């Protein structure tokens, strides 16, 4: 099982996803050592999320034992945000 979390610099979780790897058809317990298993996931960022640095954490877990098989943390800046709802910003404060 793969757990994906997106948190801001203060640790607030803005988005998350728990999914079976390879859509559940090829569990990690069957992977061979060194095997690369391509997989794709979409993680939606909610409207109104402020710009800043966000940490994306990926945790691969064995579904039978819930033991971690690997963990990765990435920090990336987010500079483009979307207003809440269909509202447009009234004033542009910065170029």
Beta strands, then each sheet from edge to edge (+ up, - down):
strand 1: 2-8
strand 2: 13-19
strand 3: 52-61
strand 4: 68-78
sheet 1: 2+ 1- 3+ 4-
end
